[in-house]
Amino acid sequence: MGKSEKDFFESCKIAAEEILNVCYFVAKEMDEKNLDQSCLAIVGALGDLQDKTKNRCLQSLNKQIVEEAKNKGLVEVTEDLLFYGRETRPIHKAISTTMNPFIPGLSGEEDKCLGFVVNLGIPLKDGDRWRSISDLTQEEKQKIFSQLTIYLSSKGFSEESIFQLIGCVYTFLEEDKWTPLRDGREFASLLNACVKMGKPGIAASLCLGSRGEILDEAQNLLNEYRKTIGQCISLLIETPKTIVEHEKMYVVRCHNIVDEKMLSPIATILSISGGLNPNKPIIALTSMKDGRIKVSARASQTLTDKGLNIGLIMQTAAEKIGGKGGGHSVAAGATIPQGKEGEFIRFVEQMVKETI
């Protein structure tokens, strides 16, 4: 693969990452009143995993949008623990619903998370009210993070994956407190769950300002979605020969375990779970209803810093066998013909070897 080809694809990749911003910038040029849509642009960037920096903060054009939103009093940016439901859920529930990274023995295990917090001597309630992550003192947050660091390290997690628990928090100040729409990542997770569960109209309604019953339905979909994700991860870990380590990458065969709509989040969770070597990309595959094979690939920032572009690899390997693929340097996907899985994997592995 020639340098000019790589440079061209890199330019295309950058454009793809920023395409979510285009509507915002066009709308702003049409009318300054449309600055109030900056929060949706932030949600889109977070949902597209464009916060893959060491401190989990948005950069480049996304940072410009964040600054404009801050200047307008729409968003507050702080550094904090990134547990899901940091403002809306009791501490133990926030830890149990965290999938980024997936915490073995705690993610999806509410009772065990309750015991984890109690054993740390951290009060769960303030009077009759359940405390949330946002209610914790700095000392209490440090205690939770330190204990999780020890625990995850004992499970073989890398420092990079452990620090995914800390980063920039984007709080939307005009959204009601105690709702998931107040936090940028929670908003993005809610929209993603609606789409993955076959209800894109609910997601669109939320973006257009609907709340009340629409928000309640979205939260129910999110709960169902997270339960499904947790079950799939557990099955993949427990089923022999589903996760196979190759010389330069992992191949995760999710056939008959993971629905095609769930493959992308499953690949993301596995890539940041800490149980797999972050110096190897992950290629997950599952069967589609139309007979084709869907592929979802993830690579760590460490690998992309070494020159690996998983989006380019997906595109090239898929086209060699009559499929289609593409994406970003850290997250990509493909659709390939049935019966071509082995050939596709060989092409991917060869290109990974040539890169790293």
N, C-alpha and C positions, 0 to 999 in steps of 0.2 A: 504494500500500500504506500503510495508516494506521498511526499510531504504536502504537495499542493492539494491532494485529495483530502488529507487530514485537515488542512487549514480551511478548506471549503466547508467540510462537514462541521467543523468547530463553529464557523460563522453561522451556519444553519441552526446548530444546536442552541447558540446564544439567542438567536431570533426566536426559536421555539419556546425557550424559557421565558422570554419577555412578551410573548404574544398575549398573555393574560393581561398585560398592562396596557395594550394598545387601545382597547375600548375606553379605559379610564382617561388616557391622555387626549384622545380624540374628543371625548365628552367634555373634558375640562376646557379645551380650546374653543369648543362651541359655546360654553357658558360657564363662568366661574362658579355658578351655583352648584354645578355638578361635582365640586370638590367633596360634597357630602357622600359621594360614592367611593371615596378612598378606602373605606373600611372593607368594602366588598373586594376591592383589588388586593388588599392585604390577605383576606381570607383565601382568595384564589391562589396566591403565591404560597401560602402555608400549606394548603391542600395539595399543591403540586410539588411539595418537598423542596422548595427553593430556600429553605433555612438550613441547608446542609453545611453550615460553617461550624467551626469548633465551638463557638458559643451559641449556636442555634439562633442566629439573628439574620434578618433579611438584609441583603446588600444590593449594590448597583441601583438600577431604576426602582427596585422595590423599596430601597432605603429612602429614595426621594419621595415616594408616595407616603411612606411612614412619617417623614418630616412634615409634609403638607398636612397630613391628618393631625399630627401633634399640634401644629401651629393653629389649626382650626378648633382645637379642643375636643377632638373626636376620639383620640386614642392616647393611652398612657403606656409607656414602655418601661418595664422593670426587669431585673434579673431574679429568677426564683426557681423553685422546684416545678417541674413540668408534669405533675400528675394530672390525669384527666379529672375534671370536676373540682379544680382547686378552690373554686368559690362556691360551688353548688352542692357538693356532696360531703358527708362525714369523712373524716380523715381515712379511716380504714376502707371505706368504699372507693375513695379516690385512688388509693394504692391498688386495690384489687382490680379496678377497671383499666389500669395502665397497661398498655401493650407496646409502648415505645420507650425503653426496651421491654420485651416480654420477660417477666421475672418468674422463673420457675418456682413453683410452690406458693407463690403469692398472687400472681396475675390470675384473675378468675376465681380466687379462693378467699371469699369475704371473711369467713370465720378465722382463717389463719392470719389474715391481715389485722383483724381485731386483736388477736392475741399478740401479734408483733408490736402493735402500738402500745398495748397495755404493759407488756414486758419492758418497754422503754420508759415507763413511768410518766407517759404523756397523757394528761386528762383528755378524755374523748368528748366531754360535755362542758358547757358553761351554763350552769343551772339546768334548765330543761332543754336547752338548745344544743344540738350536735355541733361541734366545732369543725371547721373546714381547714384545708391546708393554708388558706389565706389568713386564718385566725392565729396560726402558730407564731410563736416568737422566733427570732433568729436562732436562739440556742436550741429550741425544739426542732427546727428544720435541720440544723447541723447534726443533731443527734440521729435523726432519721436517715439522713444522707450517709453519715459515717457508718451506721450499722448496715445499711444496704450495700455500701462499698465493700465492707468486709465479707458480707454474705455472697455478693455477686463475684467477687474475686475468688472465693473458695469454689465457685462453680465454673471457673475458667473464663470469666468475662474479661475483656480487655478494658484498659483505662478509657479508651475512646468510647466504647459502648456504655460504660457506667456514667460518663459525663453527659450522656444524652438526657439524663434526668434533670439537668440544670440548663437554663437558657433564657432567652428574651421572652417575656410574657407580654402579649399585646391585648390590653384591656380596652374594650369599646365603651366609652364613658356614657354614651346616650342609650345603651341597652340596660334593661332592668337588672339589678343585682339578683343573684340567686338563679339566674338562667344561664344555660350553656352558650347563649349568643353573646354574652359579655366578654368571653375569651376567644381570641382569634382562632386558636387551634381547635377548640371545642366546636366553634361554629363550623369550621371546615370539616371536622369529623361527622357532625350532624348531617351536613349536606351530602357527604360521601356515603354515609349509611343509607340515606333515603334513596340514592341512585342505585346502590348495590342491591338493595332490597326491592328494586323494581318500582319505586315511587318517585320518579324524577320531578313530577308535578309538585310534590310537597316541598322539595328543595327549592324549586323556582318560586313558590309562594313565599317561602321564608325570605328569599333574597329581595322580593318585591315588597316586603314589609308586613306580611301576615304573621300574626302571633296567635295567642289563645289556643283554640282547638288544634290548629295546624301545628303549633309548636309541641303540643302534647302528643300528637300522632308521630311527629318526627322523633321525639324522645323514646317512644315505644319501639319505633323501628330501630333506633340506635341500640337499645337494650337487646333486642332480638339479634341484631347484626353482631354485636360483641359476643353474645353467647355462642353463635354459630362459629365465629372466628376462633374462639377458645377451644371449642370441640375439635375443629379441624387441626389446629396446632397440636393438640394432645394426641390425636390419631396419627399424625405424621411422625411424631416422636416415638410413639409406641409401636408402629408397624415396621417390621424389618424390611430393609432394602428400599425404603422410600427415599431416604436421604443418603446419597452415595458420594463419597469424597474422591475426586479425581486428582491428578497431579497438580493441576492449576485452577480447579474450580469445583464447586459442588453442583450436583444434578439432583433435583428434587422432583420425583415422579409422583404427581398428585392425582393420577387417574382414579376415578371412583371414590375419591376422598374429598376433593375440593371442587366446587362448582366454578365454572369459568369466570363468573362475576366476582368471585372471592379470591381468585389467584393473585391479583396484584397486591392486596393488603397482606396476604399470607407471605408472599415473597419479601415484602418490606419488614414484617415482624421477624422472620427468620434471619434476615440480613443484619438486624440490630440486636438480636436476642443475646449475643455474647457467647452462645454455645458453639458457634462455628467460627473458624479462622477468618478474621476480617481481611486477611491478605489474599483471599480467594473470592471471586465473584460467585453469585448464586444464580442458577438457571432453573426455574420451576416450570413444569409442564403439566397440562391437564387436557382432557378430551372435551371438545365442544359439541354442542347438540347437533351441529350440521356435519359432524364427522371429522372436521379439521382439528388441529392441535393448537392450543393457545400457549404462549410462552411469556413468562414474566421474569426479567433479569434485574439484579441489583448488584452494585459495586460500592465499596466503601470510598470515602474521600481520600484515604491513604492510597488506594489503587489509582484513582483518577489523577492524583498528584504525580504519579509515576508515568502517566501518559495513557492509561487505559480509558477507552471511551466505549462503554457497553452499548450505547445507542448505535454507534457506527458498526459495531460487531453484529448486533441483532439485524440491522438493515442488510449488511453484506451477506451474512450467512443465510438469511431467509430468502433473499433474491436468488442465491445460487441453486435453491431447490424449488423455485416456483412459488415462494411465499412472500409475505410483506413484513417489514419490521422497521424499527426506529425508536427514537426517544432521546433522553438526556445521557450525560456521561455517567450518572449514578443510578438512573432508573430508566428501564426501557422494556420493550416487549415485541412480540412477533406473533404472526399467525402462519402456520406451515401446513402442508398437505399431510394427510394421514399416510403412514408408512414411511415417512421421511425423518422420523425422530432421531434415529441413530446417525444418519448422515449429517443432519443439522448439528448435533452435539459434537461430532468430529470436527466440523468446520469451525464451530465456536471455540473449541479447545485449542485448535491450531492457531487461531488468531490471538487468543489470550497469551499463548506461549510466545508468539512473535512480539508481543507488546511488553510483557513483564518476565 
